[in-house]
Amino acid sequence: MHTDLDALLRSLRVWDPEVTRLPAFDPERAPEAPLPLFVRWFADAVEAGEREPHTMSLATADAEGRPDVRIVMLHGAGEEGWCFATHADSRKGRQLATRPYAALAFYWPLLGRQVRVRGPVTTAPYEQAQADLHARSTGALAAALTGRQSRLLHSPEELARASQEAWERAGREPRAEVPTWTLYRLAPDEVEFFQGEARRRHVRLCYRRTPHGWARELLWP
């Protein structure tokens, strides 16, 4: 069946008022630092019924500077930074080893909101990475035990066998360690909060780290 992509794109609406609520956002009342505002917006997204509000785009670059992006899960956010995890020998792990700088993007369409974060990335201690993994589900541990992320897969059957073995081990050993599992922390240089507005007068508030703390700036939409 042939699909007219242009017609399909034109048929779609952004921020359909039947499902989207665009809250007012007064940047003058925003906190001095970005983390409290992020926590507040994240809670708003959960309350609004956003599906998987903890998923985010993670952008990295390879040794030649070519960008790469994928969806990952937020594992936490605090004074040390925004956290995510992966195998150190995965594609993104290798890229971060070469260029330890990344960007994150959250999108919560029910509220017309985005949050963008970028800055240098460091690794947490091994013990914290393993504790983070063991705090998750059996399926998460099984996936981590399967390993070989981003490597060439020769057949679906090969994956099925490795996955089955990993699930069985995760059931037997819920504290099994995965040496390559790494917890990363992105310490932001910049955090931008975008609030959509019905007349396209969107509010963009950017926090920029300075030697004296956080500077706040408004950006044109």
C-alpha positions in Angstrom: 0.0 0.0 0.0 1.4 3.4 -1.0 1.4 6.1 1.7 1.5 9.8 0.8 3.9 11.0 3.5 3.3 14.7 2.8 -0.4 14.3 3.1 0.0 12.3 6.3 2.3 14.9 7.8 -0.2 17.7 6.9 -3.0 15.8 8.6 -1.3 15.8 12.0 -1.7 18.4 14.7 0.8 19.7 17.2 -0.5 20.2 20.7 -4.1 19.1 20.0 -6.2 21.0 22.5 -8.3 17.8 23.2 -5.2 16.2 24.9 -2.7 19.0 25.4 -2.7 21.7 28.1 -0.2 24.5 27.7 0.5 25.9 31.2 1.6 29.5 31.7 5.2 29.8 32.6 6.6 33.0 34.2 10.4 32.8 33.9 10.7 35.6 36.5 9.4 33.2 39.1 11.7 30.4 38.1 14.2 29.2 40.8 17.9 30.3 40.8 19.1 26.9 39.7 17.7 24.5 37.1 17.4 21.3 39.1 14.4 22.3 41.2 12.6 23.4 38.1 13.4 20.2 36.3 12.0 18.2 39.3 8.8 20.3 39.3 8.3 19.9 35.5 9.0 16.2 35.7 6.4 15.8 38.4 4.0 17.8 36.3 4.6 15.4 33.3 3.9 12.4 35.5 0.7 14.0 36.9 -0.4 14.9 33.4 -0.3 11.3 32.3 2.7 11.5 30.0 3.8 8.0 28.9 7.3 7.2 29.9 8.3 10.8 30.9 11.6 9.5 32.1 12.8 8.6 28.5 15.0 11.1 26.8 17.1 11.6 23.7 20.9 11.2 24.3 23.2 12.8 21.8 26.9 11.9 21.6 29.6 12.2 18.9 32.1 9.8 17.5 35.9 10.4 17.1 35.3 12.2 13.9 32.7 14.5 15.5 29.7 12.9 13.7 26.6 13.1 15.9 24.6 10.2 17.1 21.3 10.1 19.0 19.1 7.5 20.7 16.4 7.2 23.3 17.5 6.2 26.8 16.1 6.2 30.3 16.8 8.8 33.0 18.2 7.0 36.1 18.3 10.1 38.3 19.1 13.8 38.6 20.8 15.5 41.5 23.5 18.1 42.3 26.1 15.9 40.5 24.2 15.8 37.3 21.6 13.9 35.2 22.3 10.1 35.2 21.9 7.4 32.6 23.5 3.9 32.2 24.8 1.7 29.4 27.6 -0.8 28.7 31.0 0.9 28.5 31.7 -1.1 25.3 28.5 -0.1 23.5 28.5 2.5 20.7 27.5 5.3 23.0 29.9 4.1 25.7 32.8 4.1 23.3 31.8 7.5 22.0 31.7 8.9 25.5 35.1 7.5 26.2 36.5 9.4 23.2 34.4 12.5 23.6 33.0 12.8 27.2 30.4 15.5 26.4 26.7 14.9 25.6 23.3 16.4 25.3 19.9 15.3 26.6 16.4 16.3 25.5 13.1 15.6 27.2 9.8 16.1 25.4 6.4 16.1 27.1 3.8 16.9 24.5 0.8 16.9 26.8 2.2 20.0 28.3 4.0 21.4 25.3 7.3 21.3 27.2 10.9 20.4 26.4 14.0 20.4 28.6 17.4 20.4 27.0 20.6 19.6 29.0 24.2 19.5 27.8 27.6 19.3 29.5 30.6 17.0 30.3 30.0 13.4 31.2 31.8 11.4 33.9 31.4 7.8 35.2 30.2 7.0 38.6 32.1 4.5 40.8 31.7 0.8 39.8 29.7 0.0 43.0 27.2 2.7 42.3 26.7 1.4 38.8 26.0 -2.2 40.0 23.7 -0.9 42.7 21.8 1.1 40.1 21.5 -2.0 37.9 20.3 -4.2 40.8 17.6 -1.7 41.8 15.9 -2.3 38.4 13.8 -5.1 37.1 14.8 -8.7 36.4 14.3 -7.9 32.7 16.8 -5.0 33.0 19.4 -7.3 34.6 18.8 -10.0 31.9 19.3 -7.4 29.2 22.5 -6.2 30.8 23.7 -9.8 31.2 23.0 -10.5 27.5 25.5 -7.7 26.7 27.2 -7.3 23.3 25.3 -4.1 22.7 25.8 -2.5 19.3 27.8 -5.5 18.0 27.0 -7.4 14.8 24.2 -9.9 15.3 24.4 -12.9 13.0 20.9 -14.3 13.5 17.8 -13.8 15.6 18.4 -17.3 17.0 21.8 -16.2 18.4 20.0 -13.4 20.3 17.3 -15.8 21.5 19.8 -18.2 23.0 21.9 -15.5 24.7 18.8 -13.8 26.0 17.3 -17.0 27.4 20.6 -17.8 29.2 20.7 -14.3 30.6 17.1 -14.5 31.9 17.8 -17.8 33.6 20.9 -16.4 35.2 19.1 -13.2 36.3 16.5 -15.4 38.0 19.1 -17.5 39.8 21.5 -14.6 40.6 19.5 -11.3 41.1 22.8 -9.7 42.4 24.9 -10.8 39.4 27.5 -8.2 38.4 27.9 -6.9 34.9 31.4 -5.5 34.6 30.7 -3.4 31.6 27.6 -1.8 33.1 28.4 1.9 33.6 26.5 4.7 35.3 27.2 8.1 33.6 26.6 11.5 35.0 26.1 14.6 32.8 27.0 17.7 34.8 25.2 20.5 32.8 26.8 23.6 31.5 23.4 24.6 30.1 19.8 23.6 30.8 17.0 25.1 28.7 13.3 25.0 29.6 10.9 25.4 26.7 7.2 26.1 27.3 4.9 26.1 24.3 2.3 28.8 23.9 -0.8 28.7 21.8 0.1 31.9 19.8 3.6 30.6 19.3 5.1 33.0 21.8 7.0 30.2 23.3 9.0 30.8 26.5 12.6 29.6 26.4 14.5 30.0 29.7 18.2 29.0 29.5 20.3 28.4 32.6 24.0 28.8 31.9 26.7 27.8 34.4 29.2 30.6 35.2 32.1 30.8 37.7 29.7 32.6 40.0 26.7 30.3 39.7 23.8 30.0 37.3 23.0 32.8 34.8 19.4 32.9 33.5 18.7 34.1 30.0 15.6 34.3 27.8 15.9 33.1 24.2 13.8 34.0 21.2 11.4 31.1 20.3 
